[in-house]
């Protein structure tokens, strides 16, 4: 019993810390430290379970089986992903999500009352910390217009992520209110009211919509529970599940893209700034379909959307072309999963989520316990609300969101297991060999995440050295930053690109060429990498290959004038003035270099042949 309490406390301590931890000297001061910390917590939990003599049997039904299969398929995508380091990191986040789900389910099975009580207290504590940081940031603002609100990030790195995290935490606050003693109900109710007010204040429309859908679904389920007749009694989940999944596939493969194209036509016709940002989201969705069509069955690999997306060109993404802004996700978790894991991974995920929802609704009427019925209603409504948020945003990226969401999944799954035994599901004893293998996997994840932390730490030093024009320091920091688990920075620029430019600045073009080639290997669709690799080819006398790289950079980013200027320079050197003129006419921004090239070309073209 004491060991059980220790495990519960360790798990909840890990969840709480992962919700608020921030390390200022990291590039991403929240996500990477939290992933690393929770990896350590999982390793400790598995070690203590390995040392304990408790036997645990896990009933492997189609819900749990599909979640295991989705996680395994995500991990296998490392094999075909272009950038294996990013695929590894993304797959590890999914493994940690599965661990949060399994540990929550395990603790509910072993000691539901103790675990639930401790979890709800932790949720209130985390909520207070997050709101306190948010209030502090809010009081630093001079105004509260739409742009100013983006300075309010709480401890989540982004306003929208803060809002969606508060939404997830609201699930546990509501449970805490109904399960707390009378003396704490007032405080809990105050937390709920403050959380709802904060979500409204943050003006994240996706979360507003998610909250509205959550309330509507809860009302529908409440009325259904009150009905005298069970209208779903004769519904066969094994038949309904594939029907629903097929309908979702039809929507994503045949229904959504025409809607995107029609919406793009509307947003492109307006000058409203807000609508232009919405257009940017729609453009990202449209380009994500290019990746889906490119690899429909198995996807481009976990974590590789950011690598592959520019292959669809950066056209209509003005921030990416003119401000060198980098997009790391498509702002739609469903399209994100579909593009990275293909039809197989997408449908495995749907089998888990949709199957869990359908079974939860099915047993809602048969449950004679009011508390169980309420638990199911709130689980289903919040899961549906979160899925709505995920359709317009990217909460899947953050480990804290995944942890709390998977605890909600586990609460629903626990009720399903207690009230509905699926056919052909057999209890499987979890024995010591399983824990031993899991410990090795957890140790590997912790090691790779530490390597990524090291990479981010030294990449920050690269930025400082670049600002100081300190080429030797860039090379030194680049040597320390790069490892098999960390190859590109958050801007999707390979570490070797920074090092290659530093070598070029020192006149060491041989080493620069090698580094640009390696940078191209890790990200072949980055316009800066392509342009600098082409320049390195020229220094090595390979003009033909240089032209191919310059043309690829110009294709990917039509507003990127540097590649077109370089192509014009090559054509002038080759006395191919007509082609040089072609590239100069495509240049969108005036510059002294462009004017000089144009004068040379104009003089050459007017001379008699």
C-alpha positions as CSV (number, residue, x, y, z in Angstrom):
1,X,0.0,0.0,0.0
2,X,2.8,2.4,0.9
3,X,4.5,1.6,-2.5
4,X,1.3,2.4,-4.3
5,X,1.0,5.8,-2.6
6,X,4.6,6.5,-3.5
7,X,4.0,5.7,-7.1
8,X,0.8,7.9,-7.2
9,X,2.7,10.8,-5.7
10,X,5.6,10.4,-8.1
11,X,3.3,10.3,-11.1
12,X,1.2,13.3,-10.0
13,X,4.4,15.2,-9.1
14,X,5.7,14.6,-12.6
15,X,2.4,15.7,-14.2
16,X,2.3,18.9,-12.0
17,X,5.9,19.8,-12.7
18,X,5.5,19.1,-16.4
19,X,2.6,21.6,-16.4
20,X,4.6,24.6,-15.1
21,X,8.3,23.8,-15.6
22,X,10.3,26.4,-17.6
23,X,14.1,26.6,-18.2
24,X,15.1,30.1,-19.4
25,X,18.3,29.1,-21.1
26,X,16.6,26.7,-23.5
27,X,15.3,27.8,-27.0
28,X,11.9,26.4,-26.2
29,X,11.9,27.0,-22.5
30,X,8.8,24.9,-21.8
31,X,8.4,21.9,-24.1
32,X,11.8,20.4,-24.2
33,X,12.5,20.6,-20.4
34,X,9.0,19.1,-19.7
35,X,9.4,16.2,-22.1
36,X,12.8,15.4,-20.6
37,X,11.5,15.7,-17.0
38,X,8.5,13.4,-17.7
39,X,10.8,10.9,-19.4
40,X,12.7,10.7,-16.1
41,X,9.5,10.3,-14.1
42,X,8.4,7.4,-16.4
43,X,11.7,5.7,-16.0
44,X,11.5,5.9,-12.2
45,X,7.9,4.7,-12.2
46,X,8.8,1.7,-14.4
47,X,11.8,0.9,-12.1
48,X,9.6,0.9,-9.0
49,X,7.0,-1.2,-10.7
50,X,9.8,-3.6,-11.7
51,X,11.0,-3.9,-8.2
52,X,7.6,-4.3,-6.7
53,X,5.8,-7.7,-6.5
54,X,2.4,-6.4,-7.6
55,X,0.9,-8.3,-10.5
56,X,-1.3,-6.4,-12.9
57,X,-3.4,-7.8,-15.7
58,X,-4.3,-5.6,-18.7
59,X,-7.3,-6.5,-20.8
60,X,-6.3,-5.8,-24.4
61,X,-9.5,-4.8,-26.3
62,X,-9.8,-3.0,-29.6
63,X,-9.6,0.4,-27.9
64,X,-6.3,-0.2,-26.1
65,X,-5.0,-2.3,-29.0
66,X,-5.6,0.5,-31.5
67,X,-3.9,3.0,-29.2
68,X,-0.9,0.7,-28.9
69,X,-0.9,0.2,-32.7
70,X,-1.0,3.9,-33.4
71,X,1.9,4.6,-31.0
72,X,3.9,1.7,-32.5
73,X,3.2,2.9,-36.0
74,X,4.3,6.5,-35.1
75,X,7.5,5.0,-33.8
76,X,8.0,2.9,-36.9
77,X,7.7,6.1,-39.1
78,X,11.2,6.9,-38.0
79,X,12.3,4.3,-40.7
80,X,10.9,6.3,-43.6
81,X,11.0,9.9,-42.2
82,X,13.4,12.2,-44.0
83,X,14.7,13.7,-40.7
84,X,15.0,10.8,-38.2
85,X,15.9,13.0,-35.2
86,X,12.6,15.0,-35.5
87,X,10.6,11.7,-36.1
88,X,12.3,10.2,-33.0
89,X,11.3,13.2,-30.8
90,X,7.7,13.2,-32.1
91,X,7.3,9.5,-31.6
92,X,8.7,9.7,-28.1
93,X,6.1,12.3,-27.2
94,X,3.5,9.9,-28.3
95,X,5.0,7.1,-26.2
96,X,4.9,9.4,-23.2
97,X,1.3,10.2,-23.9
98,X,0.5,6.5,-23.9
99,X,2.4,6.1,-20.6
100,X,0.3,8.8,-19.1
101,X,-2.8,7.0,-20.2
102,X,-1.6,3.6,-18.9
103,X,-0.4,4.9,-15.6
104,X,-3.6,6.8,-14.9
105,X,-5.7,3.7,-15.8
106,X,-3.4,1.5,-13.6
107,X,-3.8,3.8,-10.6
108,X,-7.6,4.0,-11.1
109,X,-7.7,0.2,-11.1
110,X,-5.5,-0.1,-8.0
111,X,-6.8,2.6,-5.8
112,X,-9.4,4.8,-7.5
113,X,-10.4,7.0,-4.5
114,X,-6.9,7.8,-3.4
115,X,-5.6,8.6,-6.9
116,X,-8.6,10.7,-7.9
117,X,-8.5,12.7,-4.7
118,X,-4.8,13.4,-5.1
119,X,-5.2,14.2,-8.8
120,X,-7.9,16.7,-8.3
121,X,-5.9,18.5,-5.6
122,X,-3.0,18.7,-8.0
123,X,-5.2,20.1,-10.8
124,X,-6.4,22.9,-8.5
125,X,-2.8,23.7,-7.5
126,X,-1.6,23.7,-11.2
127,X,-4.6,25.9,-12.1
128,X,-3.7,28.5,-9.4
129,X,0.0,28.6,-10.6
130,X,-1.0,29.0,-14.3
131,X,-3.6,31.7,-13.5
132,X,-1.2,33.6,-11.2
133,X,1.5,33.7,-14.0
134,X,-1.2,34.8,-16.5
135,X,-2.4,37.6,-14.2
136,X,1.2,38.8,-13.7
137,X,1.7,39.0,-17.4
138,X,-1.7,40.6,-17.9
139,X,-0.8,43.5,-15.6
140,X,2.3,44.2,-17.6
141,X,0.2,45.1,-20.6
142,X,-0.7,48.7,-21.6
143,X,-3.7,47.7,-23.5
144,X,-5.8,44.5,-24.2
145,X,-6.3,44.6,-27.9
146,X,-5.9,41.4,-30.0
147,X,-2.2,41.7,-30.7
148,X,-1.2,42.7,-27.2
149,X,-2.9,39.5,-25.8
150,X,-0.3,37.4,-27.5
151,X,2.2,38.6,-24.9
152,X,0.2,36.6,-22.4
153,X,1.5,33.1,-22.6
154,X,1.2,31.9,-19.0
155,X,3.6,28.9,-18.7
156,X,2.6,27.4,-22.0
157,X,4.7,29.4,-24.5
158,X,1.7,30.7,-26.6
159,X,-1.6,32.4,-25.8
160,X,-3.7,29.8,-27.7
161,X,-1.9,26.9,-25.9
162,X,-2.5,28.6,-22.6
163,X,-6.2,28.8,-23.4
164,X,-6.5,25.2,-24.5
165,X,-4.6,24.1,-21.4
166,X,-7.0,26.0,-19.1
167,X,-9.8,24.2,-21.0
168,X,-8.3,20.8,-20.2
169,X,-7.8,21.7,-16.6
170,X,-11.4,22.8,-16.4
171,X,-12.4,19.1,-16.6
172,X,-10.6,18.3,-13.4
173,X,-11.8,21.4,-11.6
174,X,-15.4,20.5,-12.3
175,X,-14.8,17.0,-11.0
176,X,-13.0,18.5,-8.0
177,X,-16.1,20.7,-7.2
178,X,-18.5,17.7,-7.2
179,X,-16.2,15.5,-5.2
180,X,-14.8,18.0,-2.7
181,X,-16.1,18.5,0.8
182,X,-18.4,21.5,1.5
183,X,-15.6,23.5,3.0
184,X,-13.7,23.5,-0.3
185,X,-16.6,23.9,-2.8
186,X,-16.4,27.7,-2.6
187,X,-12.7,27.8,-3.4
188,X,-13.1,25.3,-6.2
189,X,-16.1,27.1,-7.7
190,X,-14.0,30.3,-7.6
191,X,-11.2,28.6,-9.6
192,X,-13.8,27.3,-12.2
193,X,-15.2,30.8,-12.6
194,X,-11.7,32.4,-12.9
195,X,-10.7,29.8,-15.4
196,X,-13.8,30.4,-17.6
197,X,-13.3,34.1,-17.3
198,X,-9.6,33.7,-18.4
199,X,-10.5,31.6,-21.4
200,X,-13.0,34.3,-22.4
201,X,-10.5,37.1,-21.9
202,X,-7.8,35.3,-24.0
203,X,-10.0,35.5,-27.1
204,X,-8.9,32.2,-28.6
205,X,-11.8,31.4,-30.9
206,X,-11.0,27.7,-31.2
207,X,-11.3,27.3,-27.5
208,X,-14.5,29.3,-27.3
209,X,-15.9,27.0,-29.9
210,X,-14.6,24.0,-28.0
211,X,-16.3,25.2,-24.8
212,X,-19.6,25.8,-26.6
213,X,-19.5,22.3,-28.2
214,X,-18.6,20.8,-24.8
215,X,-21.6,22.4,-23.1
216,X,-23.9,21.4,-25.9
217,X,-22.7,17.7,-25.9
218,X,-23.1,17.6,-22.1
219,X,-26.6,18.9,-22.4
220,X,-27.5,16.3,-25.1
221,X,-26.0,13.4,-23.0
222,X,-27.8,14.7,-19.9
223,X,-31.1,14.6,-21.6
224,X,-30.4,11.2,-23.2
225,X,-29.6,9.9,-19.7
226,X,-32.9,11.1,-18.4
227,X,-34.9,9.4,-21.2
228,X,-37.0,6.5,-20.1
229,X,-36.0,4.5,-23.2
230,X,-32.5,3.5,-24.2
231,X,-32.5,4.5,-27.9
232,X,-29.0,3.1,-28.3
233,X,-29.6,-0.2,-26.6
234,X,-29.6,-2.2,-29.8
235,X,-26.8,-0.3,-31.4
236,X,-23.9,-2.6,-32.3
237,X,-20.6,-0.7,-31.7
238,X,-18.7,-3.1,-33.9
239,X,-20.9,-2.0,-36.8
240,X,-21.3,1.7,-35.9
241,X,-17.5,2.3,-35.3
242,X,-16.4,1.5,-38.9
243,X,-19.3,3.5,-40.3
244,X,-18.3,6.6,-38.3
245,X,-14.6,6.2,-39.2
246,X,-15.5,5.8,-42.9
247,X,-17.6,9.0,-42.7
248,X,-14.7,10.9,-41.1
249,X,-12.4,9.6,-43.8
250,X,-14.8,10.8,-46.5
251,X,-14.9,14.2,-44.9
252,X,-11.1,14.6,-44.7
253,X,-10.4,13.1,-48.2
254,X,-13.3,14.5,-50.2
255,X,-15.1,17.1,-48.2
256,X,-12.6,19.4,-46.4
257,X,-10.4,20.4,-49.4
258,X,-13.2,21.9,-51.5
259,X,-14.3,23.9,-48.3
260,X,-10.7,25.1,-48.0
261,X,-10.5,26.2,-51.6
262,X,-13.8,28.0,-51.4
263,X,-12.8,29.7,-48.1
264,X,-9.5,30.8,-49.6
265,X,-11.3,32.5,-52.4
266,X,-13.2,34.5,-49.8
267,X,-10.3,35.5,-47.6
268,X,-8.0,36.4,-50.5
269,X,-10.6,39.0,-51.6
270,X,-10.5,40.9,-48.3
271,X,-7.9,43.3,-46.8
272,X,-8.9,42.6,-43.2
273,X,-5.8,41.7,-41.2
274,X,-7.6,39.1,-39.1
275,X,-9.0,37.4,-42.2
276,X,-5.5,37.4,-43.8
277,X,-4.3,35.4,-40.8
278,X,-7.2,33.0,-41.2
279,X,-6.2,32.7,-44.9
280,X,-2.7,31.7,-43.8
281,X,-4.2,28.8,-41.8
282,X,-6.2,27.7,-44.8
283,X,-3.1,27.9,-47.0
284,X,-1.3,25.7,-44.5
285,X,-4.2,23.2,-44.6
286,X,-4.2,23.2,-48.4
287,X,-0.4,22.6,-48.6
288,X,-0.8,19.8,-46.0
289,X,-3.0,18.0,-48.6
290,X,0.0,18.1,-50.9
291,X,2.0,16.0,-48.4
292,X,-1.0,13.7,-47.9
293,X,-1.3,13.1,-51.6
294,X,2.5,12.6,-51.8
295,X,2.5,9.9,-49.1
296,X,-1.1,8.8,-48.6
297,X,-0.6,5.4,-47.0
298,X,2.2,5.9,-44.4
299,X,2.7,9.7,-44.4
300,X,6.0,11.6,-44.3
301,X,7.0,10.5,-40.9
302,X,6.4,11.9,-37.4
303,X,7.8,15.3,-36.8
304,X,8.5,15.8,-40.5
305,X,5.7,18.0,-41.6
306,X,7.9,21.1,-41.0
307,X,10.6,19.5,-43.2
308,X,8.4,18.4,-46.1
309,X,5.8,21.3,-46.2
310,X,8.0,23.8,-48.2
311,X,8.1,21.2,-51.0
312,X,4.5,22.4,-51.7
313,X,6.1,25.9,-52.1
314,X,5.7,28.9,-49.8
315,X,3.4,30.7,-52.2
316,X,0.7,32.8,-50.3
317,X,2.6,32.5,-47.0
318,X,3.8,36.1,-46.9
319,X,5.3,35.8,-43.4
320,X,7.4,32.8,-44.5
321,X,8.6,34.5,-47.7
322,X,9.1,38.1,-46.7
323,X,9.7,37.7,-42.9
324,X,11.5,34.4,-43.0
325,X,8.9,33.0,-40.6
326,X,8.9,29.3,-40.1
327,X,5.8,27.1,-39.7
328,X,6.3,23.9,-37.7
329,X,2.7,22.6,-37.8
330,X,-0.4,22.9,-39.9
331,X,-2.7,24.3,-37.2
332,X,-4.9,21.3,-37.4
333,X,-4.0,18.2,-35.4
334,X,-6.0,15.8,-37.6
335,X,-4.3,16.9,-40.8
336,X,-1.0,16.8,-38.9
337,X,-1.6,13.2,-38.0
338,X,-2.8,12.3,-41.4
339,X,0.1,13.9,-43.2
340,X,2.7,12.4,-40.9
341,X,1.4,8.9,-40.4
342,X,-0.8,8.5,-43.4
343,X,-4.1,6.7,-43.7
344,X,-2.9,3.9,-41.5
345,X,-1.9,6.0,-38.5
346,X,-4.8,8.3,-38.9
347,X,-7.4,5.5,-38.8
348,X,-5.6,3.8,-35.9
349,X,-6.0,7.0,-34.0
350,X,-9.6,7.3,-35.0
351,X,-10.3,3.7,-33.9
352,X,-9.0,4.6,-30.4
353,X,-10.8,8.0,-29.9
354,X,-14.0,7.2,-31.7
355,X,-14.3,3.7,-30.2
356,X,-13.7,5.2,-26.7
357,X,-16.4,7.8,-27.3
358,X,-19.0,5.3,-28.7
359,X,-18.5,2.8,-25.9
360,X,-18.7,5.6,-23.3
361,X,-22.0,6.8,-24.7
362,X,-23.3,3.2,-24.9
363,X,-22.7,2.4,-21.3
364,X,-24.0,5.8,-20.1
365,X,-27.6,4.6,-20.0
366,X,-26.8,1.2,-18.4
367,X,-24.8,2.6,-15.6
368,X,-26.9,2.6,-12.4
369,X,-24.4,4.8,-10.5
370,X,-25.1,8.6,-10.9
371,X,-21.5,9.5,-10.2
372,X,-20.4,7.1,-13.0
373,X,-23.0,8.5,-15.4
374,X,-21.8,12.1,-14.6
375,X,-18.2,11.0,-15.1
376,X,-19.0,9.6,-18.5
377,X,-20.9,12.6,-19.6
378,X,-18.2,15.0,-18.7
379,X,-15.5,12.8,-20.2
380,X,-17.3,12.5,-23.5
381,X,-18.2,16.2,-23.7
382,X,-14.6,17.4,-22.9
383,X,-13.0,14.9,-25.3
384,X,-15.3,16.1,-28.1
385,X,-14.6,19.8,-27.2
386,X,-10.9,19.1,-27.2
387,X,-11.2,17.5,-30.7
388,X,-12.9,20.6,-31.9
389,X,-10.0,22.7,-30.6
390,X,-7.5,20.4,-32.2
391,X,-9.2,20.9,-35.6
392,X,-8.2,24.6,-35.5
393,X,-5.0,24.6,-33.4
394,X,-2.0,22.5,-32.4
395,X,-2.2,21.3,-28.8
396,X,-0.8,17.9,-29.8
397,X,2.6,19.6,-29.9
398,X,2.8,20.2,-26.2
399,X,3.6,17.5,-23.6
400,X,1.5,19.1,-20.9
401,X,-1.6,19.0,-23.1
402,X,-1.0,15.4,-24.0
403,X,-0.6,14.4,-20.4
404,X,-3.9,15.9,-19.1
405,X,-5.8,14.8,-22.2
406,X,-4.6,11.2,-21.8
407,X,-5.7,11.3,-18.2
408,X,-9.2,12.2,-19.4
409,X,-9.0,9.4,-21.9
410,X,-8.0,7.0,-19.1
411,X,-10.9,8.1,-16.9
412,X,-13.3,7.3,-19.7
413,X,-11.6,4.0,-20.5
414,X,-11.7,3.0,-16.8
415,X,-15.5,3.3,-16.8
416,X,-15.7,1.4,-20.1
417,X,-13.6,-1.4,-18.6
418,X,-15.6,-1.5,-15.5
419,X,-19.0,-1.5,-17.2
420,X,-18.5,-3.1,-20.6
421,X,-16.3,-6.1,-21.4
422,X,-15.6,-6.0,-25.1
423,X,-15.7,-9.3,-27.0
424,X,-12.5,-11.2,-27.6
425,X,-10.6,-9.2,-25.0
426,X,-8.4,-11.3,-22.8
427,X,-6.5,-10.2,-19.6
428,X,-2.8,-10.2,-20.2
429,X,-0.5,-10.4,-17.1
430,X,2.2,-7.7,-17.1
431,X,5.3,-9.5,-15.9
432,X,8.8,-8.5,-15.1
433,X,10.3,-9.0,-18.6
434,X,7.9,-6.4,-19.9
435,X,9.0,-3.9,-17.3
436,X,12.6,-4.6,-18.1
437,X,12.1,-3.9,-21.8
438,X,10.0,-0.8,-20.9
439,X,12.8,0.5,-18.6
440,X,15.4,0.2,-21.4
441,X,13.0,2.1,-23.8
442,X,12.4,4.8,-21.1
443,X,16.2,5.1,-20.5
444,X,16.8,5.6,-24.2
445,X,14.1,8.2,-24.4
446,X,15.6,10.1,-21.4
447,X,19.0,9.9,-23.0
448,X,17.9,11.3,-26.4
449,X,15.9,14.1,-24.7
450,X,18.9,15.1,-22.7
451,X,20.8,15.2,-26.0
452,X,18.1,17.5,-27.4
453,X,18.4,19.7,-24.4
454,X,22.1,19.9,-25.0
455,X,21.4,20.7,-28.6
456,X,19.0,23.5,-27.8
457,X,21.4,25.0,-25.2
458,X,24.3,25.2,-27.7
459,X,22.1,26.4,-30.5
460,X,21.2,29.4,-28.4
461,X,25.0,30.0,-28.1
462,X,25.1,29.8,-32.0
463,X,22.5,32.5,-32.2
464,X,24.6,34.7,-29.8
465,X,27.8,34.1,-31.7
466,X,26.0,34.8,-35.0
467,X,24.8,38.1,-33.6
468,X,28.5,38.9,-32.7
469,X,29.8,37.7,-36.1
470,X,32.0,35.3,-34.2
471,X,32.6,32.5,-36.7
472,X,35.0,30.3,-34.5
473,X,32.4,30.3,-31.7
474,X,29.6,29.3,-34.2
475,X,31.7,26.4,-35.3
476,X,32.5,25.4,-31.7
477,X,28.9,25.7,-30.6
478,X,27.7,23.8,-33.7
479,X,30.0,20.9,-32.9
480,X,28.5,20.7,-29.4
481,X,24.9,21.2,-30.5
482,X,24.7,18.5,-33.2
483,X,24.0,14.9,-32.3
484,X,21.9,12.1,-33.7
485,X,18.9,13.2,-31.7
486,X,19.2,16.9,-32.6
487,X,19.9,18.0,-36.2
488,X,17.8,21.2,-36.9
489,X,16.8,24.2,-34.8
490,X,13.2,25.4,-34.2
491,X,13.5,27.4,-37.4
492,X,14.0,24.1,-39.3
493,X,17.5,25.2,-40.1
494,X,20.1,22.4,-39.8
495,X,23.0,23.0,-37.4
496,X,25.4,22.3,-40.2
497,X,24.0,25.3,-42.1
498,X,25.2,27.6,-39.4
499,X,28.5,25.9,-39.3
500,X,28.8,26.0,-43.0
501,X,28.3,29.7,-43.1
502,X,30.9,30.2,-40.4
503,X,33.4,28.2,-42.4
504,X,32.6,30.2,-45.5
505,X,33.1,33.5,-43.5
506,X,36.6,32.2,-42.6
507,X,37.4,31.3,-46.2
508,X,37.3,27.6,-45.7
509,X,35.1,26.7,-48.6
510,X,36.0,23.1,-48.6
511,X,34.5,22.5,-45.1
512,X,31.7,24.9,-45.9
513,X,30.7,22.8,-48.9
514,X,30.7,19.6,-46.8
515,X,28.5,21.2,-44.1
516,X,26.0,22.6,-46.7
517,X,25.7,19.1,-48.2
518,X,24.9,17.7,-44.8
519,X,22.5,20.5,-44.1
520,X,20.8,19.6,-47.4
521,X,20.5,16.0,-46.2
522,X,18.6,17.1,-43.0
523,X,16.4,19.6,-44.7
524,X,16.3,19.5,-48.5
525,X,13.5,22.0,-48.9
526,X,14.8,25.0,-47.0
527,X,15.5,27.9,-49.3
528,X,18.5,29.2,-47.3
529,X,20.1,25.8,-47.3
530,X,19.6,25.4,-51.1
531,X,20.9,28.9,-51.9
532,X,24.0,28.5,-49.8
533,X,24.7,25.0,-51.1
534,X,24.4,26.3,-54.6
535,X,26.9,29.1,-53.8
536,X,29.3,26.4,-52.3
537,X,29.0,24.4,-55.6
538,X,30.1,27.5,-57.5
539,X,33.1,27.9,-55.3
540,X,33.9,24.2,-56.1
541,X,33.5,24.8,-59.8
542,X,30.2,22.9,-60.2
543,X,28.0,25.6,-61.9
544,X,25.5,23.2,-63.4
545,X,24.6,21.7,-60.0
546,X,24.5,25.2,-58.5
547,X,21.9,26.3,-61.0
548,X,19.7,23.3,-60.1
549,X,19.8,24.3,-56.4
550,X,19.2,28.0,-57.1
551,X,16.2,27.1,-59.3
552,X,14.8,24.8,-56.5
553,X,15.1,27.6,-54.0
554,X,13.3,29.9,-56.4
555,X,10.6,27.3,-56.9
556,X,10.0,26.8,-53.2
557,X,9.9,30.5,-52.4
558,X,8.9,32.6,-55.5
559,X,9.4,35.8,-53.5
560,X,13.0,34.8,-52.5
561,X,15.1,37.2,-54.7
562,X,18.6,36.0,-53.6
563,X,18.4,32.8,-55.6
564,X,17.2,34.6,-58.7
565,X,20.0,37.2,-58.4
566,X,22.5,34.4,-58.2
567,X,21.0,32.7,-61.2
568,X,21.2,36.0,-63.1
569,X,24.9,36.3,-62.1
570,X,25.6,32.8,-63.5
571,X,23.8,33.5,-66.8
572,X,25.7,36.8,-67.2
573,X,29.0,35.0,-66.6
574,X,28.0,32.5,-69.2
575,X,26.9,35.4,-71.6
576,X,23.4,33.9,-71.6
577,X,21.8,37.4,-71.3
578,X,18.3,36.4,-72.3
579,X,18.0,33.9,-69.5
580,X,19.6,36.4,-67.1
581,X,17.0,38.9,-68.1
582,X,14.3,36.3,-67.5
583,X,15.4,35.8,-63.9
584,X,15.9,39.6,-63.3
585,X,12.3,40.2,-64.4
586,X,11.1,37.8,-61.8
587,X,12.8,39.7,-59.0
588,X,10.2,41.5,-56.8
589,X,12.4,43.9,-54.8
590,X,14.7,46.5,-56.1
591,X,18.3,46.6,-55.0
592,X,21.6,48.0,-56.2
593,X,22.8,44.5,-57.2
594,X,19.7,44.0,-59.3
595,X,20.1,47.4,-61.0
596,X,23.8,46.6,-61.9
597,X,22.9,43.3,-63.3
598,X,20.0,44.8,-65.3
599,X,22.3,47.4,-66.8
600,X,24.8,44.8,-67.9
601,X,22.0,42.7,-69.5
602,X,20.3,45.7,-71.2
603,X,23.6,46.8,-72.7
604,X,24.3,43.3,-74.0
605,X,20.8,42.8,-75.4
606,X,20.8,46.0,-77.4
607,X,24.2,45.4,-79.0
608,X,23.9,44.0,-82.6
609,X,24.6,40.3,-82.9
